[in-house]
Every structure is written in structure tokens, then in C-alpha cells.
Amino acid sequence: MAAKEPKENQKTPNVNFINFQIQLRGIIKDIKENKKKAGLKKLFGSKHENMHVNGSVLLKDAPDNKEIVKYVKQLDKEPRNVESRLMLVNAVLAASKDHPLSAHLNLMLQAAIPIYLGDINPTILQIVVHTYRSYLERLGNIHKQNMMAIKSTVLKNVNMSGIDVSDEDTEDTHVRDGESIKTEIQIAESLIENCEPIIQSIKTKMTSSLSHEEIEELTAEGKASSSFFGGGEEKVNPNKQNMIIGKAVQAIEMLKQIPLLQGAGLDLAKQLGRIDSKLTYPLVMEGRIQMQALKYQLLRIECGDRTARENMAPVYNLAIVAYRKALKLTSKSTPKKADLPVLTEFGNVTHYGYIHRDLMRFTEEGVKTLVKLGKDSVDAAVTVDDSFVPLQKRLESSLTQLGEHENVSSDRIKFR
């Protein structure tokens, strides 16, 4: 049976980042199809059904700006041109200090397109975070203006500082009830708070750039020569492959922190997984991203989105599946140092499940089985590195509290 997919709250459309990820993947598909249809374009013109392909979606916000028109024409010829795409975004941002929410959304999506195409570097990431933060700030301000305009009583505990309540130029955010408005404000403010730490992380930890050509070259060769997180025998050009893989892992560590870009991180991890089915690091990366996605669902719950509770178990299960696939590629009887990320992270993930077992809606048998699997994994890790003994003790304590018996009859996680 296929894993249950998370579903977003339709009453909070402006912070539904899974939907934004789907939009971006659709744009990327259209860009790739556009390249295949280049010959037909010459015969029948360059009209795009998806205005995000050539960035013309932004023209309505500055229709007479020659610089913006120039970049749209460049993207019309080559939609994968990263420099033209970023220059377009910067030009639109510079054209006005008061864009409507729809423009901020389109700017955010445009800035993220190079990331989803596989071109990732510190400059692009910082531009994405800038447009992401600007979008969230605009969303929060509009909601507060609208709420003040109708003198809503839902403003309890909402920070109103810096809002010009005399501004009657309100926008329709397509959110109709006060509780959903409050939820969107709180989600936006929480995500905004995290933007500065992300920027600092990019500046201090993102030391390399990754291009889609590098990933395509590596996956096209289909040669797994990496010893990164363990792996098979060295084959052709292992140093180059390790270098690209290292850059991809570093990129994923950045992408996982931003809900808008988590889909790109998952796509990149799956691309790396096609290099060699015996490598564990793509599955570890996938598990890490899913755990970050799970924390976002928990944030939504804390901000008042009750429906996000239904996503906790499905998203957590996606992380568990990734780590268990990676575990099958390691040896618990004779573990190596390279196996430690898989063994210990799986232990931490199972302990997280124990802590949040009520939100996950585990059966009693399910949570016991899960924690037992995690402890077995960490037991193996401790034979290589005893610094993980504290984690081992936490899992032992969890089992004691659950009244765990020595033999667990089932190794299958069950949900209610």
C-alpha cells in the first residue's frame, strides 16, 4: 500500500508550502519541455502557457520597465539562464517598494526556479530567502491591516507593531475566517524569525556551488565510486564524484531548512540515489528533509492549524521509511564508522517518535516496536563509538517507561 500523503489545510492557502513545491515542479517540467519544443517555437512563436517559464508573469508589476522586458526576452530564448532569472527578480524588486502579495509570491517562485533546476549557490539561496521573507512579511501585514479594517476580535496575542492601520488599500488573501487568518499570521511570523539564522548558515556553511550539469554528469554515468557515508567499490574518477556528492550534501543541508525548498532537496537526494543503490547517504538526506518537514507540521499545529495533526504520522513515516531503507544497507553485526550517521540518526528519529507518540497516534505495540528498533540500531553504533551511550540510555529509559518486554513479536510500525 502506498504511504499516505500529507494534505494541507485549504483554509490557509498562503502558507501551504507543499502546494508551492508542486507549483515549482510544474514550472520545471514546463521549462524542460520548452527545451524539447525549441524547434516548434521557431515556427509558431514563443508563447508560453506557463508565464513562469520566461518570467513574463512579473511583467504586469512593471509593464513599461525596459530592463525587465529585456530579461524576459532572454528567458524566452533560454529559460534555464540563471543569471537572467536572478537579474529579473532583482529588477522587479528594485522597481517598487510596495508590491502586492501576488507579486511577492511570483518573485519568490521565480527566485526558487534555479534551485529546483539544480543550480545551487550561496547567492541564489540568499535571494530566495530574501523573497521568501518579503512574501511572508507582506502576508502578515496585509492580514493585520484587513483585520484592523473590520475591527476583528481575533487579534489577541498578535503583534501589531509597525502596521499602518490607516491604510485602507487592503488586499484579498483568499482567507475567509478569523482563526485561519490568525494561523497564517503566526506561521508567517515564526518562519520570518528563522530567516536570519538561515542567512547566517548560508554565509558561514555554504562554501561551494552546485550546478545541474554536475549532477546530470554524475547520474548519467551511473558510476558509484563514493566512500561518502560508505559505499561500494571505487570505480572511475572517485575524487570528482566525491567532490560533487559532498557539494550536494552541503546544498541539501541548506535546502531542508526552508519549507519552500524542501521539495528541491528531496528531488536532489533522489537523483543522488540513482548513482548507486548501495549508497546510504541519499536515503539519510531524504530522512533529514522529512524530519524538517515534520517539524514544520508541528509548527503549524502550535500556530493553531488543527488539520496539521493529521500530517504528523504520514510525514514521520516517510522519514522512517527512508532510514530503514538505509539501515538495510548497513551491518549491525559488524558496523563501520561510515555507518554511524544511519545508525544514530535512526535512533534519534525513533526517540522523537516516542516523545511525540500521542501526536503520531501510534498504537502501544507500534511505539514499542519502533523504539526497540532504534535501540538495536544505537547498540550497534556504540560498538564503534561510545560517545552515543547517552542516546542508548535514553532509548533504554523509553523502553522501560513503555513497559517493553525483551522480545517484541512484530517489527512493523502500526498507526491507528
DAURTA-V49646 format. One record per pair of residues at least 24 apart in sequence whose ideal C-beta (glycine too) atoms are under 10 Angstrom apart, sorted by the first residue. I is the first residue (numbers start at 1). J is the second residue. D is the distance in Angstrom with one decimal. If there is no record, write none. Layout:
i={I,I}
j={J,J}
d={D,D}
//
This chain:
i={3,3,3,3,3,3,4,4,4,4,4,4,4,4,5,5,5,5,6,6,6,6,6,6,6,6,6,6,6,7,7,7,7,7,8,8,8,8,8,8,9,9,9,9,9,9,9,9,9,9,10,10,11,11,11,11,11,11,11,11,11,11,11,12,12,12,12,12,12,12,12,12,12,12,12,12,12,12,13,13,13,13,13,14,14,14,14,14,14,14,14,14,14,14,14,14,14,14,14,14,15,15,15,15,15,15,15,15,15,15,15,15,15,15,15,15,15,15,16,16,16,16,17,17,17,17,17,17,17,17,17,17,17,17,18,18,18,18,18,18,18,18,20,20,20,20,20,20,20,20,20,20,21,21,21,21,21,21,21,21,21,21,22,23,23,23,23,23,23,24,24,24,24,24,24,24,24,24,24,24,24,24,24,25,25,25,25,26,26,27,27,27,27,27,27,27,27,27,27,27,28,28,28,28,28,28,28,28,28,28,28,28,28,30,31,31,31,31,31,31,31,32,32,32,34,34,34,34,35,35,35,38,38,41,41,46,46,46,47,48,48,48,50,51,52,52,52,52,52,53,53,54,54,54,54,54,55,55,55,55,55,55,55,55,55,55,56,57,57,57,57,57,57,57,58,58,58,58,58,58,58,58,58,58,58,58,59,59,60,60,60,60,61,61,61,61,61,61,61,61,61,61,61,62,62,62,62,62,62,62,64,65,65,65,65,65,66,67,67,67,67,68,68,68,75,75,79,79,80,80,80,80,80,80,81,82,82,82,82,82,82,82,82,82,82,83,85,85,85,85,85,85,85,85,85,86,86,86,86,86,86,86,86,86,89,89,89,89,89,89,90,90,90,92,93,93,93,93,98,98,99,99,99,100,100,100,100,101,101,101,101,101,101,101,101,101,101,102,102,102,103,103,103,104,104,104,104,104,104,104,104,104,104,105,105,105,105,106,106,107,107,107,107,108,108,108,108,108,108,109,109,111,111,112,112,112,112,112,113,114,114,114,115,115,115,115,115,115,115,115,115,115,115,115,116,116,116,116,116,116,116,116,117,117,117,118,118,118,118,118,118,118,118,118,118,118,118,118,119,119,119,119,119,119,119,119,120,120,120,120,120,120,120,120,120,120,120,120,120,120,120,120,120,120,121,121,121,121,121,121,121,121,122,122,122,122,122,122,122,122,122,122,123,123,123,124,124,125,125,125,125,125,125,125,125,125,125,125,125,126,126,126,126,126,128,128,128,128,128,128,128,128,129,129,129,129,129,129,129,129,129,129,129,130,130,131,132,132,132,132,132,132,132,132,133,133,133,133,133,133,133,133,134,134,135,135,135,135,136,136,136,136,136,136,136,136,136,137,137,137,137,137,138,138,138,139,139,139,139,139,139,139,139,139,139,140,140,140,140,140,140,140,140,141,141,141,141,142,142,142,142,142,142,142,142,142,142,143,143,143,143,143,143,143,143,143,143,143,143,144,144,145,145,145,146,146,146,146,146,146,147,147,147,147,150,152,152,152,153,154,154,154,154,154,154,155,155,155,156,157,157,157,158,158,158,158,159,159,159,179,179,179,180,180,182,182,183,183,183,183,183,183,183,184,184,184,185,185,186,186,186,186,186,186,187,187,187,187,187,187,187,187,187,188,189,190,190,190,190,190,191,191,191,191,191,191,194,194,194,194,195,195,197,198,198,198,201,201,201,202,202,205,205,205,206,206,206,206,206,207,207,208,208,208,208,208,208,208,209,209,209,210,210,210,210,210,210,210,210,210,211,211,212,212,214,214,214,214,214,214,214,215,215,215,215,215,215,215,215,215,215,216,217,217,218,218,218,218,218,218,218,218,219,219,219,219,219,219,219,220,220,221,222,222,222,223,223,224,224,224,224,224,224,224,225,225,226,226,226,226,226,227,227,228,228,228,228,228,229,229,229,229,229,229,229,229,229,229,229,229,229,229,229,230,230,230,230,230,230,230,230,230,230,230,230,230,230,230,231,231,231,231,231,231,231,231,232,232,232,232,232,233,233,235,241,241,244,244,245,245,245,245,245,246,248,248,248,248,248,249,249,249,249,249,251,252,252,252,252,252,252,252,253,253,253,255,255,255,256,256,256,256,256,256,256,256,256,257,257,257,258,258,259,259,259,259,259,259,259,261,262,262,262,262,262,263,263,264,265,265,265,265,266,266,266,266,269,273,273,277,277,278,279,279,280,280,280,280,280,280,280,280,280,280,280,281,281,281,281,282,282,282,283,283,283,283,283,283,283,283,283,283,284,284,284,284,284,284,284,284,285,285,285,286,286,286,286,286,286,286,287,287,287,287,287,287,287,287,287,287,287,287,287,287,288,288,288,288,288,288,289,289,289,290,290,290,290,290,290,290,290,290,290,290,291,291,291,291,291,291,291,291,291,291,291,292,293,293,294,294,294,294,294,294,294,294,295,297,298,298,301,308,309,309,309,309,310,312,312,312,312,312,312,313,313,313,313,313,313,313,313,313,313,314,314,315,316,316,316,316,316,316,316,316,316,316,317,317,317,317,319,319,319,319,319,320,320,320,320,320,320,320,320,321,322,322,323,323,323,323,323,323,323,324,324,324,324,324,327,327,327,327,330,330,330,331,332,332,332,332,332,332,333,333,334,334,334,335,335,335,335,335,335,335,335,336,337,337,337,338,339,339,339,339,340,340,340,340,340,340,341,342,342,342,343,343,343,343,343,343,343,343,343,343,343,343,344,344,344,344,344,344,344,344,344,344,344,344,345,345,345,346,346,346,346,346,346,347,347,347,347,347,347,347,347,347,347,347,347,347,347,347,347,348,348,348,348,348,348,348,349,349,350,350,350,350,350,350,350,350,351,351,351,351,351,351,351,353,353,354,354,354,354,354,354,354,355,355,357,357,360,360,360,361,361,362,362,362,362,363,363,363,363,364,364,364,365,365,365,365,365,365,366,366,366,366,366,366,367,367,367,367,367,367,368,368,368,368,368,368,368,368,369,369,369,369,369,369,369,369,370,370,370,370,370,370,370,371,371,371,371,371,371,371,371,371,372,372,372,372,372,372,372,372,372,372,373,373,373,374,374,375,375,376,376}
j={314,315,317,318,320,321,310,311,313,314,315,317,318,415,311,314,315,318,293,294,297,308,310,311,312,313,314,315,318,307,308,310,311,314,297,300,305,307,308,311,180,183,184,300,305,306,307,308,310,311,180,307,174,175,176,177,179,180,181,183,184,305,307,173,174,175,179,180,181,183,184,187,300,303,304,305,307,308,173,174,175,180,184,101,105,135,136,138,139,140,142,143,173,174,175,180,181,184,187,188,135,136,139,175,180,183,184,185,186,187,188,190,191,259,296,300,303,305,184,187,259,300,132,187,191,258,259,260,261,262,263,293,296,300,259,262,263,293,296,297,311,315,105,108,109,112,132,135,259,260,261,263,112,116,259,260,261,262,263,264,266,267,263,50,52,105,109,112,263,52,108,109,110,112,113,115,116,117,260,261,263,264,267,116,263,264,267,50,52,51,52,53,57,79,109,110,112,113,116,117,52,53,79,80,112,113,115,116,117,118,263,264,267,79,75,78,79,80,113,116,117,79,80,117,76,78,79,80,78,79,80,77,78,76,77,73,76,77,76,75,76,79,79,106,79,106,109,110,113,79,113,78,79,84,85,88,79,84,85,87,88,89,92,106,110,113,88,102,103,105,106,107,109,110,88,89,91,92,93,95,99,103,106,107,109,110,88,92,100,102,103,106,92,93,95,96,99,100,102,103,104,106,107,91,92,94,95,96,99,103,95,91,92,94,95,96,91,91,92,94,95,92,94,95,110,113,113,117,113,114,117,118,119,212,114,113,114,115,117,119,121,123,124,211,212,114,110,111,112,113,114,117,119,124,127,110,111,113,114,119,123,124,127,128,113,114,127,128,130,131,127,130,131,131,127,130,131,134,138,169,134,135,138,138,142,169,171,135,138,139,141,142,143,171,172,173,174,138,171,172,134,135,138,131,132,133,134,135,136,137,138,139,142,131,135,138,139,131,135,131,132,134,135,132,133,134,135,136,260,135,260,135,260,258,260,261,263,264,264,211,212,264,210,251,254,255,258,260,261,263,264,265,267,268,212,255,260,261,263,264,267,268,211,212,264,210,211,212,213,214,215,216,248,251,264,267,268,271,209,210,211,212,213,214,215,251,206,208,209,210,211,212,215,247,248,250,251,252,254,255,261,264,265,268,202,206,208,209,210,211,247,251,199,202,203,204,205,206,207,208,209,254,202,206,209,202,209,198,199,201,202,203,206,251,254,255,257,258,261,198,199,202,203,206,198,202,254,255,258,260,261,264,194,195,196,198,199,202,254,257,258,260,261,195,199,260,191,192,195,198,258,259,260,261,188,191,192,194,195,196,198,199,192,195,188,191,192,260,184,185,187,188,189,190,191,192,195,162,188,189,192,195,171,173,188,171,173,175,184,185,187,188,189,191,192,184,185,186,187,188,189,191,192,167,171,185,188,167,169,170,171,172,173,175,181,184,185,170,171,173,175,178,180,181,182,183,184,185,188,181,185,169,170,171,170,171,172,173,175,181,178,181,182,185,178,178,181,182,178,178,179,180,181,182,185,181,182,185,182,182,185,186,182,185,186,189,185,186,189,304,305,306,304,305,303,304,300,303,304,305,306,307,308,303,304,305,303,304,299,300,302,303,304,305,259,296,299,300,302,303,304,305,308,303,303,296,299,300,302,303,258,259,260,296,299,303,257,258,259,299,257,258,257,254,257,258,253,254,257,254,257,250,253,254,247,250,251,253,254,247,250,243,244,246,247,248,250,251,247,250,251,244,246,247,248,249,250,251,252,268,244,247,268,271,240,241,243,244,245,247,248,244,245,247,248,251,268,271,272,274,275,271,241,244,243,244,245,248,271,272,274,275,244,270,271,272,273,274,275,274,275,275,274,275,276,275,276,272,274,275,276,277,278,279,275,276,272,275,276,279,281,279,338,272,279,280,281,338,279,280,281,282,283,284,285,326,329,330,338,339,340,341,342,278,279,280,281,326,329,330,335,336,337,338,339,340,341,342,275,276,278,279,280,281,329,338,275,276,277,278,279,276,278,276,275,276,272,275,272,275,279,281,282,281,272,275,281,282,285,281,282,284,285,288,285,281,282,284,285,286,288,289,285,288,289,285,289,292,285,286,288,289,290,291,292,293,295,289,292,295,292,296,292,293,295,296,297,299,300,289,289,290,292,293,296,289,293,289,289,290,292,293,290,293,318,322,322,322,325,325,329,329,326,329,323,325,326,327,328,329,330,338,339,341,342,326,338,341,342,322,325,326,321,322,323,324,325,326,327,328,329,342,322,323,325,326,341,342,345,346,322,326,341,318,319,321,322,323,325,326,318,319,320,321,322,323,324,325,326,341,342,345,346,349,319,322,323,341,345,349,318,319,322,314,315,316,317,318,319,320,321,322,323,349,315,316,318,319,320,322,323,345,348,349,352,319,318,319,318,319,349,352,353,356,359,360,352,359,356,359,359,359,358,359,360,361,361,353,356,358,359,360,361,353,356,359,360,361,362,366,413,415,416,360,415,360,349,352,353,356,359,360,362,370,413,415,353,360,413,415,345,346,349,352,353,346,349,350,353,370,373,374,413,413,346,349,347,348,349,350,373,374,377,349,373,377,411,413,373,376,377,380,377,380,381,380,376,377,379,380,381,383,380,383,380,383,384,377,379,380,381,382,383,384,385,384,381,384,385,384,377,380,381,384,380,381,384,385,387,388,381,377,380,381,374,376,377,378,379,380,381,382,383,384,385,388,374,377,378,380,381,382,384,385,387,388,391,392,374,377,381,373,374,376,377,378,381,371,373,374,375,376,377,378,379,380,381,382,388,391,392,394,395,374,377,378,388,391,394,395,374,377,374,375,376,377,378,395,398,413,375,378,391,394,395,397,398,398,413,394,395,397,398,399,401,402,394,398,398,402,413,415,416,415,416,413,414,415,416,413,414,415,416,402,403,414,408,409,410,412,413,414,410,412,413,414,415,416,398,399,402,404,413,414,398,399,402,403,404,405,408,410,404,408,409,410,411,412,413,414,398,402,408,411,412,413,414,395,396,397,398,399,401,402,404,408,398,399,402,404,405,406,407,408,410,411,408,411,413,398,399,399,404,408,411}
d={6.5,9.6,5.8,6.2,9.8,6.8,9.0,9.0,7.7,4.3,9.5,7.5,9.4,8.6,9.0,6.5,9.3,9.0,7.9,9.5,7.1,8.6,8.0,3.9,8.9,9.5,5.1,5.4,8.5,7.5,9.5,6.9,6.8,8.5,9.7,9.0,9.0,7.9,8.3,8.0,7.6,7.9,9.8,7.7,5.4,8.3,4.4,6.9,9.5,9.4,9.5,8.7,9.6,6.7,7.5,6.6,8.3,4.2,9.4,8.1,9.0,8.6,8.2,9.8,9.9,6.8,9.8,5.3,8.9,5.7,5.2,7.3,8.1,9.3,9.4,6.4,8.7,9.4,8.1,5.7,7.1,9.2,8.7,7.6,8.0,8.6,8.9,9.8,5.3,9.8,9.2,8.6,5.8,7.5,6.8,9.6,9.8,5.6,9.0,8.0,9.9,8.0,7.6,9.7,9.8,8.0,5.3,9.5,9.6,4.6,6.4,9.9,7.9,8.5,9.8,7.9,8.9,8.7,9.8,9.9,9.6,9.8,9.7,9.6,9.1,8.7,3.8,5.5,9.1,7.5,8.5,9.1,7.4,10.0,8.2,8.7,7.8,8.4,9.4,10.0,9.1,9.9,8.2,7.9,6.9,8.2,9.9,9.8,8.1,5.7,9.7,8.4,9.1,8.5,8.2,7.1,8.3,6.9,3.3,7.9,8.7,9.3,7.7,9.8,8.1,9.5,6.5,9.6,9.8,8.6,9.7,6.2,9.9,5.7,6.9,8.4,4.9,9.7,7.9,8.9,6.6,7.5,9.8,6.8,6.4,8.8,7.7,7.3,8.6,9.7,4.6,6.7,9.8,9.1,7.1,9.0,9.0,6.1,7.5,9.4,9.7,9.6,9.7,9.8,9.9,7.1,9.9,4.9,6.1,9.2,9.9,9.1,8.7,8.4,9.4,9.9,4.5,6.5,7.5,9.1,7.1,8.9,8.7,8.7,9.4,9.6,5.6,9.1,8.7,7.5,7.4,9.3,9.6,8.7,9.1,9.1,5.0,7.9,9.4,9.6,7.7,8.5,9.9,8.8,9.2,7.4,6.3,6.7,7.2,5.1,9.0,9.4,6.0,9.5,9.6,9.3,8.3,8.0,6.6,9.9,4.8,8.3,8.8,8.8,5.9,8.6,9.7,9.3,9.1,9.8,5.1,9.6,8.3,7.5,6.5,7.9,8.7,4.9,9.9,9.3,9.6,7.2,5.8,7.0,10.0,6.6,9.7,9.0,9.9,9.0,8.1,9.1,5.9,10.0,7.1,7.1,6.1,7.7,8.5,4.5,9.7,7.9,8.6,7.7,6.0,9.3,4.2,7.0,9.4,9.2,9.8,6.9,8.0,9.3,5.5,9.7,9.8,4.9,9.5,8.8,8.4,6.1,9.6,6.9,9.5,9.6,8.4,8.9,9.0,8.3,6.0,9.6,8.2,7.8,9.3,8.7,4.6,9.8,7.7,5.0,8.9,9.6,7.1,8.9,9.3,9.4,6.4,7.9,10.0,6.0,5.9,9.1,9.3,9.1,9.6,8.8,7.2,9.6,7.1,10.0,7.5,6.7,5.9,9.7,9.4,9.9,6.3,9.2,9.1,6.7,7.5,9.6,10.0,9.8,9.1,8.1,7.7,7.9,9.3,9.1,8.2,9.5,7.4,8.1,8.8,9.5,5.9,7.5,5.3,6.1,9.3,5.8,9.8,5.4,8.8,6.6,9.8,9.9,8.2,9.8,9.9,9.3,8.8,7.1,9.4,9.9,5.6,4.1,8.7,8.5,4.8,7.7,9.8,9.2,5.9,8.9,8.8,9.3,9.4,4.7,9.5,7.3,7.3,5.4,9.3,7.7,4.7,9.0,6.9,9.3,8.5,9.9,9.3,9.0,5.9,6.4,9.4,7.4,9.9,9.9,8.8,9.7,9.9,8.7,9.5,7.0,9.3,8.9,5.7,9.6,4.9,9.0,9.8,9.2,9.8,9.9,9.8,8.1,7.3,4.8,7.2,9.5,9.5,5.5,8.8,7.2,7.0,3.1,8.3,8.3,5.3,7.6,9.3,9.2,8.2,8.3,7.0,7.9,8.1,7.3,5.5,5.5,8.8,9.7,9.6,10.0,8.5,9.3,7.0,4.6,8.2,8.9,9.6,8.4,8.5,9.0,4.4,9.0,7.6,7.4,9.1,8.0,9.7,8.1,9.6,7.6,7.9,3.6,7.1,8.5,9.7,8.6,9.8,5.3,6.9,10.0,9.4,4.5,8.3,8.8,7.5,8.6,9.3,9.7,8.6,9.8,8.6,8.4,8.7,9.5,5.0,9.7,6.6,8.5,5.8,8.2,9.9,8.4,8.2,9.2,6.3,5.9,7.9,9.1,9.8,9.7,9.9,9.5,7.2,7.2,6.8,9.8,9.7,5.7,9.1,5.7,5.7,7.3,9.6,9.3,6.9,9.2,9.3,8.5,8.5,9.3,7.9,9.1,7.1,9.1,6.6,8.9,5.7,8.6,9.6,8.1,5.8,9.5,4.5,8.7,9.2,8.9,9.7,9.8,8.7,9.8,9.9,9.1,9.4,9.8,8.4,4.2,7.9,9.4,5.5,5.1,8.1,9.7,7.5,9.1,6.3,9.5,8.8,9.9,9.2,9.6,6.9,9.6,6.6,8.0,9.2,5.2,9.9,10.0,9.7,7.8,5.2,9.0,9.3,4.5,6.1,9.8,7.5,9.0,9.8,9.4,9.4,9.7,9.7,6.8,5.0,9.0,5.9,9.9,9.8,9.8,9.8,9.6,9.5,6.3,7.4,10.0,9.7,5.1,8.3,10.0,6.1,5.1,8.0,9.0,6.9,8.2,5.4,8.3,4.9,7.7,8.6,7.2,8.9,7.4,7.4,6.3,8.4,8.5,8.9,5.5,7.7,8.9,7.7,3.6,6.7,9.6,6.5,5.1,9.4,9.6,7.9,9.2,8.3,8.3,9.9,8.4,6.4,5.8,7.6,8.6,8.5,9.6,7.0,6.5,9.4,9.4,8.5,8.4,8.3,6.3,7.6,5.3,4.2,5.2,9.2,9.9,9.4,8.4,9.4,9.1,8.4,9.7,9.0,9.3,8.1,3.9,6.5,9.1,9.6,9.0,6.8,6.2,9.2,4.7,8.6,7.4,9.7,9.1,8.7,9.5,5.7,9.2,8.0,6.5,8.6,7.2,9.4,8.6,8.0,9.9,7.4,8.6,9.8,9.4,9.7,8.7,8.3,7.7,5.2,6.5,8.3,6.8,7.0,5.9,9.2,7.3,7.2,7.5,9.7,6.6,7.7,8.5,5.7,9.0,7.2,8.6,9.7,7.8,4.6,9.7,6.2,8.2,7.4,9.9,8.7,7.5,9.7,4.6,5.9,9.9,8.0,5.0,9.7,8.4,9.3,9.2,9.8,9.6,9.0,9.9,8.8,4.9,9.8,7.4,8.3,7.0,9.7,9.3,6.8,9.8,7.2,5.6,7.7,10.0,9.5,8.5,9.6,7.9,10.0,5.3,7.6,8.6,8.4,8.0,9.3,6.1,9.9,10.0,5.5,7.7,9.3,5.2,6.0,9.7,10.0,8.1,7.4,6.7,7.8,7.3,7.8,9.7,9.6,4.9,2.5,8.3,6.8,5.7,8.8,8.4,9.2,7.5,7.7,6.3,7.6,9.6,7.1,9.7,7.8,9.4,5.6,8.3,6.9,5.2,3.5,8.8,9.2,6.2,9.1,8.7,9.8,9.9,5.9,8.4,9.1,5.8,7.5,8.5,7.2,5.6,7.7,9.6,7.6,7.3,10.0,6.6,8.8,3.6,6.1,9.5,8.8,8.2,9.1,6.7,6.6,4.8,7.8,8.0,9.3,7.9,9.9,5.8,9.4,4.9,7.3,9.9,9.6,9.2,7.6,9.7,9.1,9.5,6.7,7.8,8.6,7.2,9.1,9.8,5.8,10.0,9.1,8.9,8.2,6.5,9.2,8.9,6.5,9.8,9.8,9.6,9.3,9.7,4.8,9.0,7.4,6.9,8.4,7.8,9.7,9.6,7.5,9.2,8.1,9.9,5.8,4.5,9.0,8.3,4.4,8.2,9.9,9.7,6.6,9.9,9.0,9.8,8.2,7.4,9.7,5.2,9.9,9.2,9.9,9.6,5.4,8.5,6.5,5.5,8.0,9.0,9.4,9.6,4.7,9.8,8.5,9.5,8.0,8.7,9.3,9.6,8.5,9.8,9.3,9.7,8.4,6.0,9.1,7.6,9.5,8.6,4.3,8.4,9.2,5.0,6.6,8.1,7.5,7.6,5.3,8.3,9.2,7.6,8.8,8.9,9.6,8.6,9.1,4.9,7.0,8.8,5.1,3.8,8.9,9.3,7.8,7.8,7.6,7.3,9.9,5.6,5.4,5.9,6.5,9.2,8.5,9.7,9.9,8.1,8.0,8.8,4.2,8.6,8.6,8.6,8.4,4.9,8.0,8.5,3.9,4.5,9.1,8.9,7.1,9.6,8.7,6.6,7.9,6.9,8.1,8.7,9.4,9.4,7.4,9.4,9.2,8.3,8.6,10.0,6.1,7.7,8.8,4.6,3.7,8.5,8.6,6.3,9.0,9.2,8.6,8.1,9.4,5.1,9.8,9.4,9.3,8.6,8.8,6.4,7.4,9.3,7.9,8.1,8.5,6.5,9.3,8.1,9.7,8.7,9.8,9.6,9.4,9.1,7.5,7.4,7.4,9.7,9.8,6.3,9.6,8.4,9.1,9.8,7.1,9.7,4.8,5.5,7.7,9.5,9.9,8.1,5.0,5.8,7.9,9.9,9.5,5.1,8.4,9.9,8.7,9.9,8.1,8.0,6.3,8.1,8.9,5.8,9.5,9.8,9.4,9.4,9.7,8.8,7.3,7.4,9.5,9.4,5.9,8.9,9.1,8.3,6.7,8.0,7.7,7.6,9.1,9.9,6.5,9.5,9.6,9.4,9.6,9.7,6.0,8.8,9.7,9.5,8.7,9.9,8.0,9.6,9.7,9.1,8.4,9.5,6.5,9.6,8.7,8.0,9.8,8.1,6.7,7.1,7.9,4.1,9.1,9.2,7.6,9.4,9.0,9.0,9.7,9.4,9.8,4.7,6.6,9.5,6.5,5.3,9.5,7.1,9.8,5.8,7.3,9.6,9.6,7.7,7.6,7.4,9.4,5.6,6.2,6.1,9.7,7.8,9.5,7.8,9.8,8.8,9.5,9.3,4.7,6.5,8.9,5.5,3.9,9.1,9.8,8.2,9.5,8.2,9.7,7.6,6.3,9.6,5.0,9.3,9.7,8.4,9.4,5.5,6.6,9.7,10.0,9.0,9.7,7.6,6.1,9.5,4.8,8.1,9.2,9.3,9.0,4.5,7.1,8.9,5.1,3.8,9.0,9.6,7.1,9.8,7.6,5.5,7.7,8.7,6.2,7.9,9.8,8.7,9.7,6.7,9.2,9.4,7.2,9.6,2.8,7.8,9.8,7.8,8.8,7.1,8.5,9.6,9.2,9.1,7.3,5.9,6.0,9.7,6.4,9.7,8.6,8.9,8.1,9.7,4.7,8.9,8.5,7.6,9.8,8.5,9.6,8.9,9.5,7.4,9.2,6.1,4.6,7.6,7.4,6.6,7.3,9.0,4.9,7.2,5.9,7.6,8.8,9.6,8.1,8.2,6.5,9.0,9.3,6.3,8.6,8.0,5.1,4.1,6.6,8.4,8.8,10.0,6.5,9.6,8.5,9.3,9.3,7.3,5.2,8.0,5.2,8.3,6.2,9.3,9.3,5.3,8.6,5.7,6.1,6.9,6.3,7.9,9.8,9.9,9.7,9.5,9.8,5.4,9.5,6.0,9.3,9.9,5.0,5.5,9.5,6.6,7.1,9.5,9.6,6.6,9.2,6.4,9.5,9.4,9.4,5.0,10.0,8.3,8.6,6.7,8.4,8.5,9.4,6.4,8.9,9.9,9.8}
//
